[in-house]
C-alpha cells in the first residue's frame, strides 16, 4: 500500500482533525484511541501515520492485528483525505490494498491454523466489485470469490480437499467480519460465486471454470470486468482469469447479453424506493445519476466493445471512461461529466461513511445533513443538496440515453393504413401487404421487438430504415434479409438505437443487405456479424495469417475437436464478412481483399490440419517420422481468393509408408494419411452449427479422382516427372506449400522446381496449350458480360499465356528472374513484362480483371450487369468513376490481351 510522499502544500491537517472531531464520531473515537497516530497527523506526517497503522498489524494474533491495522488505516486516510493531502485515487487504492492484504492474511491464517504451514497454494481469492477495481470505500464490504484446487490445497492427510476448503472459508469470513471489542476488519459477501444458492463457500477450480465457460449469466460477465486475482494463490488466480477471458470479452457483439445488462440496470433503478432527486433519503449510490449508474454506463460500453478493443479492458470506472473516450466509443464531454461526477459522488459517499463507520449511501435529514456537509467543508446541507441536484441531473440524463428508459408522450406507431400510404409514396410494391408484414414484426412474435422499449426504439428507426430500403436496388430483398436477421436476434433494442444514432452504420447495413447476396445471406444466418458493421476498424493486412491462426487457436480448450471446428468457422466467417464490407465500401483494393481471403483460408487449413491430426492421433496415434503436407494450387496457391473460390488442394505425406502408426488402433502410413486427409477436408467443408466453410477441390492430385486422396512426396514427384499432362504442369506453376515442416516444404519445392525447369519442345507445348484452351472455350461459356474469367481476352487467356511462357523458358527464368515463376500471377506477369517476354499492356489488363473478378464475385455473382447501386459499387471497388468507364476499360483490356495472344500463338481471338 503506497501513498505519495508529495503531499499537497495546502493541506489543512489541523482543520481536518477539527472537522473530524466535530462532525464524525467514529473518527473522533479513533483519534482518541490512537494518540500516537493523532500526534503524527497533527504534525501533517500522513505517510508516517500510515506506516504506524501498518505496524499495528504486527501486534498480537491475526484477529487483533488486522483490526488495529484497519482502524489505523481508516483514520489516517480519512484525516489525510479531509485535509486535502491524499487525492481520491490514492485513498481508493490504499483502502483496496489493505483489503487485499487482510484477505491474504486471513487465508494464510486459516491454512496455518489447520496445517501449521503458512501457505496459500491452491486457495484463490478473486476480488470483484470495488475491490477488484481498486476502488473500495471507507466502509465497503468485499465480494471475493474463493476457488480452490483440490490437487494443491494444503490440508491434513486425513482431510478431504472439499471439506478443508470449506473449513478455511468459514474461518476467513469469521476472522474478517466478526465484530469484536477491537471492531471488525471487512464485511465479506460471497454471494457472487458461481450458483451461490447451491454451491459451497469455496468452489472447486474445475467447477468454477466449467461454470464460466458454459453456464454463466450476463450479469456475471459485467462483474468480471473488474475481477482481479487479489489474494491467496495469485498466480493460479491470474491463470484462471486468462482462461475465462473469452467468456468476459467476447469478440462478437452479444445483443442478448447487452439487453440483459440494460434490463438489470433498469430494474435496479425501478426497485429503488428512495427520492428521485437529491434530498434527505437520497442514495448517492443507487439513486438517479448516482455511483452505480455511472459504473454500469462504463461497464455496458466495455462489454459491447471490449472484446474487439483490448484498450477498453481496464478495471477502474474513471480509467474505463477515459479509455472509452480515447477509443471514440463515448464523447469526451460525456466522459468528463461522468468522470468528474463519479469522483465527487465517491467523496460524498466517503463523508457519509466517515461519520459512524457505517456502510451507508443515503443522505440524512435535518442537522445530520448539515453535519455531513460541514465535515466536507461546505456551509450546510442545502449547499450539498444543490450541488448534488445539478450533478445527478447531468449524469442521470447520460445514463438514461444509454438504457432507453421509456419516454412519456411518445407518438404511437402509425396504423397499417397510414403505413401503407407512406410505403406507396416511397415506391414499394404491394404496400398494403408490406404494412401488414411490418405490423407483424411489432406484434410480439419476435423476441427482438417484444418489450415496450424495443418497440419504441424500432418505431424511431423505422422511417429512416424504410427510406434507406426504398433507395436501394432491391428493396424486397433488403426487407426479407432484415426480417431474417431480426428473427434470429434475441434482442435488438441496442441495435435499433445504434442505427438511429449512427446513420453511417445504417448505410453499411443496407449496403450489405442489398448489394451483395452473399453478405446478405450471411447476415441473415448470423446476426452476430453485425458487429463487423458497427466496429468497422482498419484492417491490418501485415500479419493477417498469423492473427487469424491465433484467433482460431484461442477459442476452445485444447482437445475439444468440435468446438475447435466451430471456432475456425466463426473466425473465418467474420473475417470473410468484414473483408466483404471493406470491399463494397471501397475502403481497400480488391487485391488486398483477395490476399486477406487467401490468408484466412490458409489459417483455417493450418488449424484444421493441426486439430484433425491431434484428434485422429487419440485413436490411431502418429506415424513416426511422417506428417501430412498440404499443397495449395490455383487462386489459393497464388494468394488471390475471391469470396466464391473453392480451395484447390493436394495432400501429400512424408515418411516410410511401410510403417504403422503407434496408437491403440494402428494403421499403415498410406491408409493413415488418406483417412487424416479426408478428416481435414471434412473439417473445412462439412457444415456444423456455425455453417460450412469452403468447397474443397482435390481433383488436381495425381490421377485426379481415380487416385488416392493423399500420396507420398516420392509418389507425387514420380507422377509429375513421368505421367503428368501438360495442363497439370501448368497448374503446378501456381503451387505453394501451405502446411508442413521446413524439411517437407523443401522436398516438395525441389520437386516442383525440377518439374517446371525441365526442357520442353516449344511446338508441342504450344499445341497442348491451344488445344486445352479451345476445349475449355467449347465447354465453358461466359455466364455474362462480367465473367472476366471466361470471356475471351479475359483472365483464363492471361493465365494460359503466362503459364506457356513460364514453361517454355522456365530453366532460363529460374536463373535470370525467379520472380517470373512465382505462384503469385500478378508478380509473374509484371516480371515477364519487364523482361520483354510479353507486352506491358498485359499488366494493367490483368490488374483490372483481377479486381473485377474479386469484387464481382461479391457484387455480381451471376456475372450479369448489376442494378445501378451495385454497378456503382463495383466501379468504385475497381477504382473507376462509373460503371460505363469500367466496361470501356474492360473492352480495351480484352483487346490488348487478344493482340498479345495473336502475337505469341499466331491465333486470332474472337471477342
WOURBEL-V650606 format. One record per backbone hydrogen bond with DSSP energy under -1.0 kcal/mol. NH is the residue of the N-H (numbers start at 1). CO is the residue of the C=O. Records with the same first field share a line. If there is no record, write none. Layout:
BEGIN
NH=CO  CO
END
This chain:
BEGIN
7=5
11=8
12=83
16=12
17=13
18=14
19=15
20=16
21=17
22=18
23=19
24=20
26=355
28=24
29=25
30=26
31=27
32=28
33=29
34=30
38=34
39=35
40=36
41=37
42=38
43=39
44=41
45=40
46=44
49=45
50=46
51=47
52=48
53=49
54=50
55=51
57=54
58=55
59=56
65=61
66=62
67=63
68=64
69=65
70=66
71=67
72=68
73=69
74=70
75=71
76=72
77=73
78=74
79=75
80=76
81=77
82=78
83=79
84=81
85=80
86=80
91=87
92=88
93=89
94=90
95=91
96=92
97=93
98=94
99=95
100=96
101=97
102=98
103=99
104=100
105=101
106=102
107=103
108=104
109=105
110=106
111=107
112=108
113=109
115=111
116=112
119=117
123=120
124=147
125=231
126=145
127=228
132=128
133=129
134=131
135=130
140=137
142=187
145=126
147=124
148=203
149=122
152=149
153=149
159=156
164=160
165=161
166=162
167=163
168=164
169=165
170=166
171=167
172=168
173=169
174=170
175=171
176=172
177=173
178=174
180=183
183=180
185=176
186=176
189=142
193=190
198=195
199=195
203=146
205=148
208=204
209=205
210=206
211=207
212=208
213=209
215=211
216=211
221=217
222=218
223=219
224=220
226=223
228=127
230=125  228
231=125
233=123
234=232
237=233
238=234
239=235
240=236
241=237
242=238
243=239
244=240
247=244
248=244
249=245
250=248
258=254
259=255
260=256
261=257
262=258
263=259
264=260
265=261
266=262
267=263
268=264
269=265
270=266
271=267
281=363
282=279
284=361
287=283
290=287
291=284
292=285
294=290
295=291
296=292
297=293
298=294
299=295
300=296
301=297
302=298
303=299
304=300
305=301
306=302
308=305
309=305
312=309
313=310
314=312
320=316
321=317
322=318
323=319
324=320
325=321
326=322
327=323
328=325
329=324
330=324
335=331
336=332
337=333
338=334
339=335
340=336
341=337
342=338
343=339
344=340
345=341
346=342
347=343
348=344
349=345
350=346
351=347
352=348
353=349
354=350
355=351
357=353
360=358
363=282
368=365
370=366
371=367
372=368
373=369
374=370
375=371
376=372
378=373
384=380
385=381
386=382
387=383
388=384
389=385
390=386
391=387
392=388
393=389
394=390
395=391
396=392
397=393
398=394
399=395
400=396
401=397
402=398
403=399
404=400
419=415
420=416
421=417
422=418
423=419
424=420
425=421
426=422
427=424
428=423
434=430
435=431
436=432
437=433
438=434
439=435
440=436
441=437
442=438
449=446
455=451
456=452
457=453
458=454
459=455
460=456
461=457
462=458
465=461
466=462
467=463
468=464
469=465
470=466
471=467
472=469
478=474
479=475
480=476
481=477
482=478
483=479
484=480
485=481
486=482
487=483
488=484
496=492
497=493
498=494
499=495
500=496
501=497
502=498
505=502
506=502
507=503
508=504
509=505
510=506
511=507
512=508
513=509
514=510
515=511
520=516
521=517
522=518
523=519
524=520
525=521
526=522
529=526
530=527
531=528
532=529
533=530
534=530
535=531
537=535
544=541
547=543
548=544
549=545
550=546
551=547
552=548
553=549
554=550
560=557
561=559
564=560
565=561
566=562
567=563
568=564
569=565
570=566
571=567
572=568
573=569
574=570
575=571
576=572
577=573
578=574
579=575
580=576
581=577
582=578
583=579
584=580
585=581
586=583
587=582
588=582
593=589
594=590
595=591
596=592
597=593
598=594
599=595
600=596
601=597
602=598
603=599
604=600
605=601
606=602
607=603
608=604
609=605
610=606
611=607
612=608
613=609
614=610
615=611
616=612
617=613
619=616
620=616
621=617
626=623
629=652
631=650
632=736
633=648
636=633
637=633
638=634
640=635
641=594
645=642
647=695
649=697
650=631
652=629
653=711
654=627
659=656
661=667
662=622
663=620
665=619
669=659
672=668
673=669
674=670
675=671
676=672
677=673
678=674
679=675
680=676
681=677
682=678
683=679
684=680
685=681
686=682
688=691
691=688
694=684
697=647
701=698
704=701
706=703
707=704
711=651
713=653
716=712
717=713
718=714
719=715
720=716
721=717
722=718
723=719
724=719
729=725
730=726
731=727
732=728
733=730
734=731
735=732
736=632
738=630
739=630
745=741
746=742
747=743
748=744
749=745
750=746
751=747
752=748
753=749
754=750
755=751
756=752
757=753
765=761
766=762
767=763
768=764
769=765
770=766
771=767
772=768
773=769
774=770
775=771
776=772
777=773
778=774
779=775
780=776
786=863
787=784
788=786
791=787
794=791
795=788
796=789
798=794
799=795
800=796
801=797
802=798
803=799
804=800
805=801
806=802
807=803
808=804
809=805
813=809
814=810
816=812
817=813
820=817
821=818
822=819
828=824
829=825
830=826
831=827
832=828
833=829
834=830
835=831
836=833
837=832
842=839
843=840
845=841
846=842
847=843
848=844
849=845
850=846
851=847
852=848
853=849
854=850
855=851
856=852
857=853
859=855
860=856
863=860
871=867
872=868
873=869
874=870
875=871
876=872
877=873
878=874
879=876
880=875
886=882
887=883
888=884
889=885
890=886
891=887
892=888
893=889
894=890
895=891
896=892
897=893
898=894
899=895
900=896
901=897
902=898
903=899
904=900
905=901
906=902
END
